[in-house]
Amino acid sequence: MNEAAPDLFAAALFAAWLRASAPLIWAALGALVSELAGVINVGIEGLMLVAAFFGVAGSAWVAMTWPGSAPGLAALVGALCGLIAAVALALALGWFHLRLGADLIVAGIVVNLLAAGATVFLLTLLSGDKGSSAGLASAVLPVVHVPGLSDWPVLDAWVNGDGGQGHHVLVHGAWMAALALAWLLYRTRLGVHLRAVGENAEAARAAGLNVERLQYIALALSGALAGLGGLYLSMGYLSLFQADMTGGRGFLALAAVFLGARSPLGTLAAALLFGAASVAAAQLGLWDVPTQLVHMLPALITLALLVAASQWRRHRLQRRARSASSLRSPSSNL
């Protein structure tokens, strides 16, 4: 029993790591799609927040309208409402940029500010509370439990989380989404076209591709993926909506894209690193560590990793340049 305690503790930390990483993975994948298509989505934070709010609001509306309905119906309707809201806002961002010519970065910042203010305003109208939706009877999305592991408590804790109750469907879904996105981007015609537009829009247009339509598709996918991350926060990680509950995860997702070298698996690894930083910060919070330092830890780790990655890429480019110079030098002396 005592020998298994450290293993169970490690498994509990692993489960916490998965839960903390899931919203970052969804958001980072959303940021990656739009980035590869040449329309970097700075509004990821706002898309997550909007999806989180409308997921709770939609499920609460079903519960109030049809009190006897199944909780699964309320959760499904709420999830659809959250996804529709996130995709619609992402497409609105594309319309402002692609049709009206607004600066994409500025428009993304406006989306974040609009989402932060509008969700608090709507939350006040809906529940009378500016802080959270605790007074609303909102539903949560289901968990996935892998049966047959009760005889192996450590493995059960790793696979099914604390108490063996199962992981949220969007925790397992985040891993599958990363693999599916890698397949989409590198094994399908749509993925090749999206990446071609991001590499050189004019060349893609000359090749007959509808650049604007492809970028709208990328933003819609970005909104859906970021929306799933927001839905997990309010319908999985918690069972309610809180003002500004995203807590900067959208900006960490953008950092994960560049730290992961703009690839699906690299982005996944970077999001997992940031998730581990969040878990480490939570563990430090249990000790006598100043809360200010605890809140700063994920951001400090992000900055350190970005600087290290930048220095590594610069060193690699310099080494390649020296290698190319050494290969040219013999022929230049002839």
N, C-alpha and C positions, 0 to 999 in steps of 0.2 A: 504493500500500500504506500509506504513512504518512498520506495524506489520509484514508483510510478508518478508521484506527485510532481517532480520537475518536468517529466514528459507532458503531463496534463497541463502544467502551467505554460510550457512552450506551445502546446497545441492551442491553448486559449489565446495566447499572443498572436499566433498565426491566424486564428479566426478573426481577431480584432484587426489585424493587418489587412485581411481581405475586405472586411467591411469598410475600413477607412479608405482603401484604394479604389473601391468600386465606382463612386461618383467621379473620381479623378480620371479613371480609365475611360468612362463614357464621354466625359467632357473633352478629354485630350483627343480621342478618336474623332469627335466632331470638329475640333479645331484643325486636325490633320487633314481631313477631307477638303475643307475650304482652302486651307493653305496650299495644298497641292494643285488646286484648280486656279490659283492666282487671286483669290479673294479672301485674304486673312480675316477671320471673324473675331474681332476684339470683343464682340458682344456676347461671348460664351457665358459669362457670369450672369448677364441679364436673362438669357434664354433659360438657363437652369432655374433661376429664381421664378420666372413666369410659369414654367412647367410645374414647379413645386407647388406654387399657389393654386393654379387652376386644377391640379390633380386633387388637392384637398377640397377645393370649392365644388368641383364636379361630383365627387363622391358624397359630400355632405348634402348637396342638392338632391341627389337620388334618395338618400336616407330620409330627408325631410318630406319629399314629395310622395314616395312610396315607402311608408314605414315598415311594411311587412316584406319588402324585397330582400333577396339574398345578399349578404355582404359582398359576395363575389361580383354581382352585377354593379354595385356601387363602386367597387374598386376598378372594374373594367371601364366604366363610364368616366370615372375620374382620370384614369390613365390616358384615355383617348382625348379628354379635354386638355390635359396638360401637354400632350404631344401636338395637338392642333394649334394650341397657343404658341408653343415654341417654334414650330415650323412657320406659322404665319408671321411671327415677328422676324424670323430669319429672312423670309422672302421680302418683308417690308424693308429690311436693311439692304437687300440686294436691289430693290426698286429704287431706293434713294441713291444708291451708288451707280448702278448700271444705267438707269434711265434719266435720273435727274443730275447726275454728275457730282454728287456729294462726295467729299473725301471719306474713304472707307474707314480710316482710323477714327476720325471725329464722329462719324455716324455710329460706329460701334460703341464709343464712349457714351454717346447720347442714349443708345439702347440700354446700357447698364444703368444710367441715371434714371431713365424712364421706368425701367422695371423695378428699381429699388423704391421709387416714390409711389408708383401706381399700385404695387402689391400691398403696401402699407395702407394706402387710401381705400382700396377695395376690401382689405381685411377689416378695417374699421367699420365700413358699411355693412359687411356681412355678419361680423361677430360682435361689434362694439368694443373690440380690444385691439390696440395698436401693436401689441407685442406678439401674440400667438393666437392660433385657432383652437386653443384647448377647449373652448366652450362648444365647439362643433363636433358632431358625431361623424367623423370621417373614417373611411376604410383604409386598409393597407393591402398591398399586393402580397401574394402568397409566398411561402417558403418552399424550398425543394429539399426533401429528405431522402437520402440514399439508405434503403433498408439493409438489414442483415449485418450490421457492423457493431451490434451491441456487445458481442463477445470480445471485441478489441476496442477498449475504451479510448486508448490514445488515437487510433486511426479514426474512430467515430468522432472524436473531438476535432480532428483535423479536417475531416470531410464534411461533417454536419454541424460544426460550430459548438458553442458552449451548450452543455447539457444534451448534446446530440439531437437538438430540435430541428436542425436543418439550416441552410443558408437561404437568404432571400433570393428570389428568382433572378433579380437583377445583379446579384453578386456573381452567380454562375454565368449569367448572360454576358457579363462584361468580358470574360475570357473568350467566349465563343464569338463575340462581336469583333474582337481584335483579329482573330483568325479569319472571320468572314470578310472583314474589310481588306485584309491583305490579299485574299483571293479576288475580291472585287477590283482592287486597284491594279493588280499585276497579272490577272488571268482572264479578264473580260474586256470586251471592246469599249464599254463605257468607262472602265478604269483607265485604259490607255488614252482615251480621248480627254478625260479629265486632267490627266497628268500632262498631256500635250498642250492643253490650253494654259496650264500653269507655267510650263517651261517657256513657251513663246506664243502668245495669243495671236499675233499677226501671222505667224507661219501657220498656225492651226486654222485661222480664218481663210488663208490662201489655199489651204488643202480642202476647203469645202465644209469645215466644221462650223456649227452654229455656236459660237463662243458664248454669247449671252445666255442661251438656253442651258448650256452645260454648266455655266457658273451658277445659274439659278438652281439647277439640280444639286450642285455641290453644297449650296447654302441650305437647301431643304434637308439634305442628308445631315448636314452639320447641326441644324436645328433639332432634328429628330434624335440624334445621338446625345447632344447636350441635354435635351429634354428628358431623356431616360435617366441621365445622371441626376437631374433635379427631382424627378419623380421618386428616385430611390431615397433621396434625403427626407422627403415629407411622407412617403408611403412605404417606408422600409426601415431606414436608419432610425427615423422617428415616426410617430403616427400622427403628426400635426405639422402645421406650417408656422415658422417663426420668421419675424422680420429679419432680412439679410442673413438667412440661414446658410447661404452658400459659403460665406466666410472667406471669400477670395479664391475658392477652388477653381473658378473659371480662369483666373490669371495664372494659377499654378499649371492648369492644363495647357495654356499657351506656352509656358516655359518648357513643359514636358515634350512638346512637339519639336522644339529646337534642340533640346538636350538629347532627344532620341533620334537626331539626324534626319527628321522628316520621313521616318519609316514606321509602319504599323507596329512591328515588334520592338523597335527601339523606343517608340512612344509608350508602349505598354510597360517596358522596363522602367522608363523614367517615372511614369505614374506610380508604379509600385514603390520606387524609391521615395517619392513624396508621401505615399501612404505610410511607409515605414517611419518617416520623420514625424508624421502626425501621431502615430502610436507611441513613439519614443517621447514626444512632448507630453502625451497623456500620462505615461508612466512617471515622468519627472514631476508631474503635478501632484503625484501621491507622496512625494518626499518634500523636504523643506527647501524647495527651490522657488525663488521668486516667480510669481505668476507672469510678470512682464517678460522674463527670460523664456518661460514656457511658451508663451504666445509668439515670441520672436523666432523660436527654433525652426519651424518649417520654412519660414522665409529665409533665414540665414543659411540653412542647408541648400535651399534652392539657388541662392546667389553663389555659394561656394561651388556647387556642381556646375553651374553655367560658366563660371570663370575657369574651372578646371577643364571643361570640355572645349572652351574657346582656345585655351593655351595648348591643348593637345592637338586640335585641328591646325593651329598655326605652326606648331612644331612639325607636324606631318607634312604640311605644304612646303616648309623650308627644307626639309629633308629631301622631298621630291625634287625641288628646284636645284639643290646641290648635286643630287644624283644625275639629273639631266645635264647640268653644266659639266660634270666630269665625263659624261659620255660624249659631249660635243667637243671637248678640248683636244683630244688626239687628232680628230679630223681637221680642226682649225689650224693645227701646227703643220699639216702636210702641205 
